[in-house]
């Protein structure tokens, strides 16, 4: 028997009596309990906030600012009562506190007694912020506390805006006074600029004059420094000269004291001696001329005599005596004469050698002899001069000594004067240096003054120009202009929010979360009444795939009917609008098929324990699907299992199908759901094959539900 027929037989069991029919109807309507009822219960909670009782306490005593009465508490109270955001009930502070504690009021809003006084202080010397006091009790309801925080933020902003309007209006009123005062300041700045211009011209002239003076003082200081150095050198030189002349005078006077007696008494003797030196020099010079003339002939004659004498000696003394002349008296004479003749030969040879040497000397030393002649001539001339002056040497020496003494006296005076000049110039140099430094400081000060006046002139000009520009820019608002600007500046930033694919209410926003929850519960309860594996097919040894499909198709068909009932109530009963209705219904059909396959496998594989696993898997999906808060706000465990459970993709896909947006999550979810469906059916087929073999555990299960 094929799987559709087996599935049809399974469904026919519910038509055999009233109770099975009632069970079938319950299966079809069960998702409404989870889907429609849950969504209906908080379909639009913000639309009913005016039914929440909230205590309103106005203890504000008011205040006075600039002669005007301020009652901020009364104003806010009136606006809150008119807004009907909550069910406002004006009570005392004690009743409000007791009511929030007991639960009669979900929260309270109190305006303290100094509320207006604090607001009015913004225009005084010690501004303070006004404080609205909110009291909540999360033990009454946590969500109401969260909602009230958002509502009271708007209340606080509105109160702050109203206070800012009053404060800013005073600022704009003051702009006219500032405009007039700035205009007067601009005129004064213009007059100041003119005066500074004149002062700047005078400071410029002063700076130029001091610049010239600084150059002159620098030149003066440099010149005096050079003079001082030169004077020092002169003083040192003069002192050395004075010391030298002093020593010279001492020596000259000492020598003169020794020499003058001799010169005074022996003048004639000196003249005679000088005459003798002059004559001797003259004779020597004459003999030098004779020597030069006779030296060559004397050398020649001396050599000739020596040669002849040597020949005589040789002939007479060195030859042998003739035979038969022994005992001749000439032999005796030869014996006596030859030694003497030998000495004569030697003397003649030496005389010839000396004569030749003299000749050679005269020949080779003509320049030396000429120099000697010149010097002898000079000696002769000076000796003759001394002969003439010898009688007057004492008088000349006396005059020379007097002149040396006078020179020494003058040198001492020069040294003292040079030292005084040097000391004076040293003092002058110090004064000139101080003068140069002083003029330099004056020049620097004058330049700084000129620069400062330049900046002052520039600044005063800019000040005058800026003040004139400021006069033109400072506004002078009339009442209408003040009101417009106060309105803008009191609340300068408006929140221009834009919600893409906005959900109109809470119910629409949470529908993608509760719809798959109801379908999972529907499939779970269905497998409590329908066997996940057909026992008749198991006993008949049918194909495992046929058995798996036979157990899956009835629940999948019931799931489609559940979708039709649930979506009809949500759309026509609660007003759920879907951006893509057909796509939503088709996607939900795939969802219920997937859920049915997963729950079938858990029941087929684990039996009674599988029903507990179905609940566990449901809890894991509800906590990790991100149906309420973004999954990123959940602990890490739920973030880890988030991408591996089918409801994650169901919630994301339904959001795009109901509220609108790109379809990428829908296509991705469809593929994931198809994969889960195929995988679960395959595992169910594997379980069916195992169930076809009976074991003791199957005959006597440890747990049955």
C-alpha positions, 0 to 999 in steps of 0.5 A: 500500500502506498504512503498517501493511502496509509496516511488517509487511513490514519486520518479516517480513524478520527471520523469514527466517533464524536470524540475523535472528531472533537480531537481533530477539531482541537488539533486544528484550533490548537495553534490559535491558543498559542498564536492568536490569543498571545498576539491578541493579548498585547496586540497594541499595548501603547494604545491603552496607556491612558488606562494605567493609573499614575499619581500626579503631585504638584507641590510647586509654589511658583516664583517671580523673575523680572517682575513676572510670575512663573508657575511651571508646575501648574503649566506642566500639570495642565498639559499632562492632564490634557495629553491623556498619556496615562490615567493621571490622578492628582493626589498628595505626595503621601498618597502618591508614595503609598499608592505606588507602594501598594500598587494602586498607582503604577508610578508617580510624577512629582513637581517639587515646591522649588520647581519654578524657583529653580527654573527662574534661577537661569536668569540670575547669578546662581542658575540651578536645574529644575528636577521632576521626581519620578517614582516607580515600583518594578514589583507592580509591573516592570514593563510599565516602568520601562514605558514610563521612562520613555514617556517622562523623557519626553515630558522632561524635554518639553519642560526644558524646551519651555524654560529655554524659550523664556531664557532665550527671549531675554537674551534676544531682548538684550541684543539691542542694548549690546548693539548700542554699546558696541556702536559707542565702543566702535567710535572710541576705538576709531579715536584710539586708532588715530591717536595710536597712529600719531604715537607710532610715527613719533616712536618710529622717528625715535627708533631711527634716531637711536639707531643712528646714535647706536651706530655712532656709539658703537663706532666711538666705542670701537675707536676708543678701544683701538686707541686704548690698545695703541696707547697701551702698546705706546706706553709699553714701548715708551717704558722699554725705551725709558728703561733702555735710555736709563741703562744707556745713560748709566753706562755712558756716564760710567764709561765717560767718567773713566775715559774723559781723564785720559782723553783730556790729558792724552789728546796729543798722544792719541793723535800721534798713535792715530797718525802712526796707524795711518802711516802703517796702513799706508805703507802696508798698502804700498807693500801689497802692490809691490808683492803683487808685482814681484811675486811671479819673477821671484818665484821664477828666479827662485826655482831657477836658482834651486834647479841650478844648485841641485845640478851642481850638487849632483855633478860635484857630489854625486858622481864617482872620483876618476881612477888614479885620483885617490888622495887628491886634495879635491876629494877632501874639499868635496867631502867638506863642501857637499854637506853644505851644498846639500843644505843649500840645495834644500834651502833653495828648493824650499825658497823656490816652493815658498816663492811659488806658493806666494805667487799662487796665493797672490794669483788666487787671492786677488779679491782677498788682497783687494778687500784687505787693501780697502779695509786698510784704506778705511783704517787709514782714513779713520785714523787720519780723522782721529788725528784731526779730532783727537785734540777735541775728543774730551769736549765731544764726549762731554756733549755726547754724555749731556745729550744721552742724559737729556735723551734719558730724561725725555724718554722717562717723561714720554713713558709717564705721559704715555701711561697717563694717556693709556689710563685715560683711554681705558677709562674712556673705553669703559665709559664708551662701552657703557654708553654703547650698551645704554644706547643699545638698550634705548634702541631696543626699547625704542624698537620694541616700543615701535613694534608694540605701537605697530601692533597696537595700531594694527590691533586698534585698527582691527578693533575699530574695524571689528567693532564696526563690523560687529555693530552691523552683525549684532542683531536688533530683533523685534518681537516677531523675530525674537519669537521665531528664533526662541522657538528654534533655539529652545528646541534646535534639533528635531528627530526626523525618524524614518522607519523602513517597513514599519510594523503598525503595532506590537502584534504585527512585530511579534507575529513572526515569533508566535506563529512558528511557536503555534505551528510547532505546538500543533505538530507536537500535539498531533503526534500525541494522537497520530503514530509517527510510524504506522504499525500496520505498515511496520508489521507488513514489512513495507518500505522504510521510506513508505512508512516514514512518509505515511507517518509524516503526511497526515500531520503535514496535512493537518499543519496546512489546515492549522495555517489556514485557520490561524492566518484567517483569524490573525488577518480578519480577526486581529487585523494582521496585514502581510506585505506578501500574503501568498509568500507568507502562506507558502513559506508557512506550509514549508515550515509546518512540513519541516516541524512535522518531520523533525517531531516525527523523527524525535518520536519515532527514534526515542519513543516516549522520551522523544516527546520530552525532547520535542519540548526541549528543542522548542525551548532552545529555539524560543530562546535563541531565535531572536524573536523578542530581543536581538540574539546578540543581547543573549548569553553566548550559549544562545548565540552559539546555537542560533544558526543551527536551529530551524526557527531562527530562519523561520523568524527572519523569513516571516519578518520580511514576508509580513513587514516587507524588505529583501527576500534573501532571508526567505530564500535562505530559510527555505533551503534550510527548512527543506534540508531539515525536512529531508534530513529528518525524513531520512532519519525517520526512515532509518528508525522505521527500518530498525523498528521492523525488528522486534526486541525485548525493549520494544515489547517491554519499554522502560518508559511509556507515555 
